[in-house]
Structure formats: C-alpha cells, structure tokens
Amino acid sequence: MCDIWKGNNNIQQLEESDILELLVSLKKLNTKSVVMSGGEALMHPNFFRLCEIIKSKSISIVILSTGLLLKKYSKDIIDWSDEVIVSLDGSREVHNRIRNIPNAFEKLKEGVSELKILKKNFRVTGRSVIQKENFKDIPNIVNAAHEIGLDQISFLTADVTTDAFNRPELWDNQRTGEVKLSLDELAQFKDVIESLIKTHSSDFDKKYIAESPDKLRRFYNYYAAHHNLVEFPKIKCNAPWVSSVIEADGSVRPCFFHHKIGNIKDSSLNSIINSSESISFRKNLDIATNPICKKCVCYLNLSPFTML
C-alpha cells in the first residue's frame, strides 16, 4: 500500500550516527514513542542497534511490518520493541495475491505465533488498507486476524491523492482507478460494511475492531467523495502538533502527507520543528479547509493525557 520500496533504489537509510544525534532532540522534546516503519523496517541491517539506542532513553518502540520476518527476528523484536503492527490485506488467498509473495499469509501467521510463544502478552495488532482488491473481504479480514492471533485489527482507506510514501509524482487517473472503488463498487461496499456491523457486533463491542461502526461507514463516504457524491468526511487531527515523520534520507515532515520542512542531516529535529517556518505552518494550518487534510486517510488525534 506504499511505494517506498519502489523509489529507494539507492538504499537510503538512517544510520547509527543519525539516531545518536537524533536522540538529543528526542529527549529534549520529551518523546514518548517512536514508530519504526519502512518499506520493511526489519530489513535494515542495524535495525535492532537503532532500537537499542532509542530504548536506552526509555522511549517505547512500535514496529510496522509486513510480518514476513517476524519469526526470523522474534527474540530481538521481543527484546527491543513494545508492540508490532502488521499489514493484513485479506484472508489467506486475498492477502497472498495482494502481497504477491508465496505463502505471505502463512509466514505472517507463523511469525505472530512465535512472538506469542516467547511472550504471551506481547501486543501484535493488524492494520488493513481497504481498497478495490479487498473491500469485499472485510469480514474475512476480521476472521483472519483472529486466526492469526492478533490482539486487534484496524482499517483505513487508501491514500490516492498525495505524494506520500515515496511516490515520485502524484498518481494519474489510471493508477488511482486501480486502487479506489468505482461507482459500481460503492453500493457493494456499503452493503459489506453494514453486514460486518451485524455479523461482528461483538468484535466492535470488545474493540477488537478498533474503529466504531460509524467510522467504518465514513470509509464509504471517503470513496464516494472521490466521485463527487458526498463531501469528504470531516476529521479531527493534531498530528503536526504532537508528532513528526523522519524519512530514510533524513527528511522531516509534519506528518506523512505534508511537505518536507527540513533534514536531520542538516539540522537537529528540535531546530527543524521549532523553526519560524514550522511554527508558522502549524499556526496557520486549518485541518477543516486544508486540501491535503480534507482528503487524509490516516489522521491522528491524541489527547494531551494519552498514555503511550
């Protein structure tokens, strides 16, 4: 669901020296949690050394992963992280087809099982991007999450409007058409959502499905808005005020989707996010009217009292 792996031909990645320098800013900013992403974060040759450096300052670490390497690195994951979020694209057949990797589902399941054997209460959750190839499979995705042994499953829609995730340019109509739902598919999507709400009511009640029924209904509105049938769902987000994104080449963004504001190889993270330009950006950013925010698929709204 991202193009990072396609555009990183020169294998840009953060090094130990980058993390050591970054650590000064992380402590100064009272950072509570770091999410390690990729591509596939576990493919970084010194990944767990980077985790060790961050953990030395009592900062929690969450790993985003395809799940393919969980079994191989299970002991290190337990030792140097606090949670893993895996990508789950569908039931066995659908997941393997979308991943285009033989036995991807089976490897994911084996990896989660190995983590749970080593540490029963280690938290492993799933995230599923709902798009053209898997929207009919949503109920089966929840069932698959149970089968794999995940502690929770969450959903989001696909970003088709920005250059986030290392896209060299915006997608054209042909590319977006391969991902977003068509007009004919929208009615089916609404029926699938309503069916899920009825058949998996206990999963909603127990928060096994992270989103509420109403939030899932907003997914229909998101894709319907791309066909000008409704307005894009209104969102609440404070990501640029509570977090930042540092990319493989050191670039810093206020969130995954807004433009770059600096590079940690040129200046400290603290200086970058507290520069006059960054402060002005946050002061003038109106989530309700900003064209990037209005179409956002992955917003964050942390309370100041949130326990991370």
N, C-alpha and C positions, 0 to 999 in steps of 0.2 A: 504493500500500500504506500510505499515511498520509493523515490528514485535515487536515494543516496548512493546505493551500491553501483548504479549505472554511471554516475558522474564523477566518482572518486578514482579515476584511473591512475592518478599519481600517488595514490595511497597516502593521502594526508591524514595525520592522526596526532593527537595530543601526546606529548612525551612526559617523562617523569619531571623534567625541569619545569615544564609548563605548569604541572599540577602543584609542584612545590611553591612556585611563585604565586599561583592562584590561591593557595591555602591562606596566605596572609590576608587577602581580601575576604575570603570566605569567613574567617574568624572575625574580622573587623565588622562585617555585615551581619554577624550573628546567624549564620546559615544553619538551618536545622536539617535539611535533607538535600541530597544530590541524586538525581536520576541519571543513570548511565545508559545511553542509547547508542544507536549506530546509524545505518546498517546493523550488523550483528556485533554488539559490544564485546561478546566473549571471544571474538576473533582477534582482538588487539593482543599482540604478543606479550605485553607487560600489563595486561588489564588488572590483575589482582594486586600488583605492586601499586598501581594507581589507587585502587580501593583501600589498600593498607595505609597509604599516606592520608587519605581523606578520613578514614576511620580513626586515625590517631588523634584527631581533634573532636571525637565524639559526634561526628556528623553521620546521620543514617544514610544508607545507600539502597536505592531501588534499582534493579536491573530490568531493562526492557529487552526481551529476547524472542527470537523465533522458536526457541525451545529445542532446537536441533542438537545443541551442545551441552544441554543441562546434565546429562548423565556423565559425560566425559569430565566435566569440571564440578561435579556435585559437591565434593568436600570443600573446595575453595569457595564456592558460592555460599555454602553454609557459614564458613569461617569469616568471610569478608563482605557479606551483604545482609540486609534485613528483610528484603522482600524481592520477589521476582514477578514481573508481569509478562505473560506470554501472549503471542499473537495466535488467535484461534479463528480461522476463516470459515469453518463449517464442520459438518460431520465428516467422518473419515474420508469418503470419496471426494467430497467438495473441497475439503482442506487440501488434500494431496493434489488435486487438479489446479487450484489457485496457486499453491506454493510451487507447483511444477517440480517437485522433488519427490522421488520414490520413497514411500513409507514415512513421509514427513509427520503424519499424524501419529504413527506408531512410535517414532523417535521422541516426539513431544510427550506422549503418554509415559514412555519408559523413563524419561528424564524427570518428570514430576514425581513419579513413583519413587525414584532413587532419592530425591530430596526429602520426601516424606519418611522414607525408611531411616535416613540419617538423623532427621529432626522432625518429629511428627507434627509439631505446631508451627513449623516454618511456613510463612504465608506465601502462597503461589496463587495468583489470580490471572484471569484471562481478559483480553480485550479483542473485540471483533469489529472490524470496519465493514459496515453494511453497504453493499453496492450491487451492481447489476448481476454479478455472478453468484451471489449467495443470499439475496434478500428473502427468497422463498424458503431458505433453510434455517431461519432464525430459531424456530422451536427445537430443531435438531441440534443447533449450536449449544443451546442450554443443556440439552441432554448429553451432548458430547463433553461439556465442561464437567458435568457430574461424573461421567465415565472416566475421564482423565484424572479426576481427583482434585480439581481446582477449588479454591475456597470461595471464589466469587467470579462472576462474569459481567463485563460491562460492554456497552456498544457505543459506537459513534458512526457518523456518516463520513463519506469520503470527501476530502478537500479537492476540488477540481478548479479552483479559481485563483490560486496564488502560486508563487514560485518557491514555496517552502519545500523542505526535504530535498534540496539539491537539484531542483529542476532548473536546467539552464535557461528555459524560457517558459512562458505560460502555455498551457495546453491549448491546442486548437479544438474546433468543434468535433472533429473525428475522434480525437483522443478522449475528450470528456464524454463523448457518446458511448465509449467503451466501458465507462465506469458508472456514470449517473443513470438513474432509472428513466426509461422512456415514458411517454404519456400513457401508452397501453399498459405499462407495468405498474403505474401508480395505484390503480384500483386494486390490483392484486396485492400490492404492498400493504395497503390499508387493511385488507382482509387478513393478511398474515399477522399483522400487529394485534388486531382485535382477537384473533384466535389464540395467540400467545398469551394475551392477558387473561383469557378464560381458562386455558389449559394449564397454565403455570402460575396460578394465583398464589400458591404457597411460596414459590420462589421469589415473588415480589414482596410478599409479607415478611419473609425472613431476610430480605435484602440480598439474597443470593444473586438475583439480578440487580445490579447496582442502580439502574435507572428506575424511576417510577413509571407507571403506565402512561401518565400524561407526557412525560419526557420522551418516551418512545413514540407517542403519537406526533410529537414535534418533528420526528425524523421524516415522517410523510410530508409535513409542511416544508421541510428543507428542500426535498427533491421536487415538490410541487412548485416551489418558488422559482426554481430554475426554468420552469415552463410558464412563468408569469401567471400562475393560477391563484397564488396567495402571496402574502409578504413573507420574507424570511423570518423565522422565529426570533423573537426578542431574546436577548441573552444578558446575563449578568457576568461580568468578568473583571478580575483585578490582577490578571497575570503580569502585566508590565510593572505593577507596583509591588509585587511580592516575589517575583522570580525573574530569571533571565536565562537565555539559552546560549551556550557556548558550543560552537561547531568545531568540526575536526581540524579546520585550518586556523582556529583561534578566534574566528569572528564571533561577535556578540550581538544578539538580537534581544529586543524587549520581550518577545515571545517567539514561537516558531514561525509566525506568519508576517510580522512586521519587518521593515528593512533593517539592515545591519547598522549598528551605532558605534562600532569600534572593533579592535582586535587586541586580545590579551598579550599578543607578542609585541605590541607597540606600547601598551599602557596597561595599568592594573585594572582589574574588573571594578574595583571601588571607584577609581577615577572615571572610568567609562560611564557607569550608570549614574554617577553624580555630576557629570559634566553639565554645563549650561544647556547644551543641545538636548541631552537626555531629559533633564528636568523640564525643559520647555515642552518636549514631546508629551510627557506624562500630564503636565498641567493642561495641555490643550486637547488631549485625546478624549473624544466623546464616543464611548462604546456604542451608543444608540445610533449614531449617524456615520461613523467612520466606515467607508466601503469595505475594508478588509474585515473589520469586526462584525459587521452586519451579516457576513456570509461565513463566519467562523464555525468550524465543526468541533473544535477541541478547546473549549474555554475553561478557565479556572476561576473559582470564586471562593477564596479562602477567607474564613473568619479570622480576625486577629487572635482569637482564642483557640484556634485549631491546634490540636495536639498531633504533631507529625511523628 
